[in-house]
Amino acid sequence: MNIGVDISSLVFDRGVSRYTANLVRSLASDPSLNLYLYGSSLRQESYLKKQIKNLTINAKAKVNVKIQKLPPSLLTKFWDFGFNPVSKIFPKLDVFHSWDWIQPPDKKLPLVSTIHDLAILKFPETAHNEILKRHQKSWDILKKRQAQIIAVSQATKKDIIELLDIPAKQITVIHEALPQETLSVAEKLSDEKYEEIRAKLKLSKPFLFFVGTREPRKNLLRLIEAWQELANDYDLVIAGAEGWDKSDQESTKFNHQPRFLGKVSDQELVVLYSEAKCFVYPSLYEGFGLPILEAFSFGTPVVTSNISSMPEVAGNAAVLVNPLNAKAILAGIKEILNENKEQEQRRLQKMIIRLQVFSWDKVAAQTKQVYIKAYEQRT
């Protein structure tokens, strides 16, 4: 098959970037595929080319690349008005895997697109109006062209059906997996560098850990409330970019305040996961919930929500709690902290087994079946 993939999102260093990178790397290992990688960027053309070289260095598929020196705003206008079709750049395409932010103008080209979450619709007060309009236009095109949609969880599939009115028969659930980048950073981190970071972050006291962009759906205030009873013995360390929930300001109403580290490097994240006594992730909504798998990979026990996609990812390897109840979150944390050695070992085994459920080879194989479905549907 001749498969086109939009890799423009690689430049943004977000969750969708790592999804795209790991999917392309795994697809490139399939000798039955011809991959046509399309990207667009004005200022980061060289970065995209470097990324593609790294992702396809061991490729068994035949890889063709086209990077256009166009800013996203101009490409958006081109595609909105029907200019610069992908099928003119790559005439042999059977299917094109688009980014759900923007769709090519090729009306006869079978489309596949991955939707990671619909937080922008479930929490519209946090979304910029123009960004919401852009996504809505993209989703409308996918629906109109009867594109095959990949949802990263059953919870996301349910949202797509209910909020976008896309038929279930057009949606396939393919769970994500742990990004290779996470593992490679840990493998390359020397003992000396590890201790240097540990000292820099001042991790001398036992601590509970959370990572994620600070926004209301992350439920940080309830986590901070739940932690109060444990504050004398455990710090609460919160990492992640500052969002719009004001939890750092609002936490001052409590007797004890957590440590807000802000955005941390990948190396610092490795140390934080590894040193934490417990990873607490009481989010109210996630498309997938990748930090749960990250914590598992470092052998760190997890307390997470019993709603949205979190149970799908965590399975029986984490403690699932009601995220709307601070006492329930506290009880879950205490369950982890009070485990004896035998219970800790059993939980570690469950985490290892759970991690094996998710792999990028599996993602690539299942995604290939969606490409076949999209092609056969249009032909």
N, C-alpha and C positions, 0 to 999 in steps of 0.2 A: 504493500500500500504506500501511496504517496501522501504523507501526513504533514500538514503545515501547523506550526505552533507559534503563537505570538509570545515572544520572550521579552517584550518591552518592560514588563513589571520588574525585571531583575535589578533595575537601577535604584529601586526604592527601599531596599533592605527592610522589607516587612514580611509578614507571614506569607502573603501571596508570592513574594519573591522566592522564598525558600521552597515553597510548594512547586513553583515552576522549575527551579533549578534541579530539584531532586527527581521530578517527573522526567525532565529532558534527559538527565543522566541515565535513568533506567531505560527509557525508550531507546536511547542511542545504543544500548547493549543488545538490541533485537536485530539480527541480521536480515529479518524479513521486511524491515521497514526502510523506506526512503524518507528521511526527515528534512523538512524545509523550514528553517528557523527564520522567522521575520521579527525584526526589531526596529524601533524608531526612537531616536534621541538626538538632540542638537548638541548638547554639551558633553554627553557621556557615551559617545559612539565608541571610543577606544575601550571604555570599561566593558561595554556589552560584548565587544569582540574578544576581550580577554576572558570574560566569563564563559563564553561559548567554547573557547579553546580548552579551558579547564574542564568543562562538563563533558566534552566529546573526545577527550584525549585517548580514551580506550574504546572508542565507538566501533561497533560491528555493523551498525546501520550505515547507509550512505547518507552523509550530512551535507546539505546545501544551506548557505547562509546569505541573507540580505539584510544589511542594516542601513536604513535611510536616515539621512541627517535632517530630520524634521522634529521640531518641538511638538510635544503632545497636543498643544492647543491647535496647531496648524493641521496635524494629522486628523484630529477630531473633525475639523471643518471640512477637510477633503473627503473623509468618509461619509460625513453627514450629507454632502452634496453629490455623492456618487463617484467621486474622483479617486484615482490611485488604487484601483482594485487589486486585491492580492493575487487573483488568478491571472493578471497580466504580468505580475512579477514572477510568479511560479505557475506556468500554464498547465503543468501536469498534476496539480493537486486533486486528490480524491476527497479529502476532508480537511477542514481548518479548525484547530482548537484555539478559540479566541479567549481573550481576557474579558471578564464580565463587565469591565469598565467601558469598553468601546468595541463596536462590531464593524467588520469590513462591509463595503457596499455590495459585495458579490451575492446577488439574490439567488443564484443557482448553485452556489457552492454549499455542500452540506456542512453544517456548523455543529460544533461541540463546545460547551463552555462550562467552566466550574464555578459554582456559587458556594462560597465559604461560609457565609452567614448573612442574615438579613437584619442585623442589629440596627442599621440605618432606618429601617421601617418600624421595628419594634420600639426603638427609642428615638423618635424623630426630633425631639427637642435638642438632641446633641449633634445633629447633622446640619452642615451648611446647606442652605437651600439649593445652591447651584450644583453641589455634589449630589444631592438627592435627585435633582432633575436629570443629571447625567446618567446616574445609575438606572433611573426609571426608563429613560429612553433606550438604554442598552437592553434592559429586561423586556421591554415591549418588542424590540426587534427579534430577540431570541424566541419569544412566544409566537410572533407573526410568522417567522420562518420555520417554525416547528423544530427548532434545534434540539439536540439531545443534551440534557443537562446532567452534570455530575454534581451530586450533593455530597459533602464530606461527612455527613452523619444522617441518621434517620430523623433526628430532630430538625435538621436543616431541610430535609426533604418535606417534612410536614409543613414547615413554614413556607416553602416555595409553593406548595399546593394551595395553602390557605391565603397567602398574601399576594402571590403573583398570578394565581389562577392558572397555573401551568399543569396539564394533566399528568397524573402519576406515571403513565406509560412512557412519558418522555424523560423521566428522572431515574437515574441510577445512583445508588449510594455506594461510594468508594471511600473508605476511611483513609485518612492520611497516615503517615508513619513518622518516626523520629528522623529529623533531618540529619544527613551524613555530617553536616558541618558541626553539629553539636558534639558528635562523637570524636571527630577529628581534632577539635579544639582541646578536648579532655586528654586525648592520647599524646598531643604535642606539649602539654603543660608539664614542665620539669618540676621536681620536688622543690628546688630553690625558688622558682617563680611562684609556686603555690603558696609557700610560706611567706613570701614577700607580700603577696596579695592579702593573705589572711591577716598579716600584721597591719597592713594599710587600712583594711576594713574594720579593724579593732573587734575581732570576733572572739574575744576571750570568754565571754559569758554565753551559756547555752541560749539558743534562740529558735523561734518559729519563723518561717519564711513565707513571703508572698512575692510574686513577680507579675507585672502586667501594667499596661497603661492605666493611670488612675482616672477612672470614670465611674459614674454611679452604678452601672450594672456589675461592677467588680465587687460591690458590697463591702467596701473596706470599713465603714463605720461600725457595722455589726461585728466584723472580725476584731476590730480594736476593742469594742465593748466586751466581747467574749474573752479576750486576752487579759483583761484587767485583774482577774483573780490570780493569774499566773505570773504577773509582771515582776514580782520580787525575785522569782527564780529563773525566769526566761525573758529575754528581749524579744520584741517583735520587729523584724527587719522587713521593710517594704521596698522593693526595687521596681523600677519602671518609670517611663517618661511621665511627666506631670500632665494630667488631662484637665478635666473640668469639674471634678467632683468636690474640690476644696476639702478633702479629707484631712490634709495636713493642718488646715486652720480649724476645722470643726472638731478635731481630736483633742483640742485644748480643753474641752468641757469635761474630759475624763481626768482621773487622778494621775494616770500614767500615759506617757506619749511614746509612740513607736519611733523607730529610727527610719526616716525616709532617705533613701540613698539616691533617688533619682535614677536615670538611665545608667546601666552598668555595662561594661564590656563583656564579650563572650567568655573571656578567661575569668573575670570576676564572677560571672554567673556559675561557672563550674565550681568554684570554691564555695559560693553561697549554698548551692544545692547540696554539695558534699558535706558541709559542716552543719547544716540545719538538722535539728532534732525532729522536725516535722514540717512538711510543706502544706500550707493551708490555703485552699482555693475555693472560697464559698461564693463563686460568681453566680449571678442570677441568670445569665445567658451566655452561651458560647456556641459558635458554629461547630467547633470540634473540641478544643481544650488541650492543645499540645503540651503546655507546661506539666500536665499530669504525667505524660510519658517521659518528659525530661527528668522529672523527679524520680520516677521508677528507674531510669537508666543509671542514676547515681545512688541507688539503694536507699533513697529517702522516702519514708512512709508519708502517705497523703491523706488529708481530710478534704473532701470536696462535696459539692452539692448533689442532692438526689434528684435534680431536675435538669431540663435541657439536655445537652449532649454528654454531660459529665459521666453519668452511669454507663453509657455506651463505651466510653474510652477507659474508664477505671475498672469496670467489671467488678470482680470480688476482691481486687487487690488493694482497694482503698476503703476508708471509712466514709460512708455516705451520710450526709446530714441535711436537715431542713435549713436552707440558707436564710430563711426569713426569721429565724429564731436564734438569738445570740446564745441562749442557754444550750441549745442543741449543738451549736458550733463548739462551745466550750466542752460539752460532754464528749464530742468526737475527738477533740485534741487530747483530753485526759485519757481516753481509751488507748490512744497511741503511746502517750508518755508513760502509762502504767503497765505496758506489756512487759512480760518477763522474757528471758533469753530465748526460750522455746517458741513463744508466740512471735517474737521478732523474726526468728528464722523462718517460721511458716509464712509470715507476711512477705518476707524477701523472696521466697520461692514463688509465691503468687505473683509478685511484681515481675519476676523474670519470665514466668509463663505468659503473663499478660502482654509483655513487650513483644513476644514472639508472634502474637496475633497480627501485628502490624508490620508490614515491610514494603519498601518501594518497588521491589520486584513484583509483588502482588498488585500494587497500585498500577504499575505499568501494564501488566497482563490484563487486568480488568478494564483499564482505560482503552486498551486496544480493541476489546470487544465492543465498547461503546462506539469507537470509530467505525467498526464494521457495521454496526446497527445503523448509524447515521448515514453511511454510504448506501447501504441496501435500501433504506427508507426512501432516499431521494431518487434512486435509480429504478 
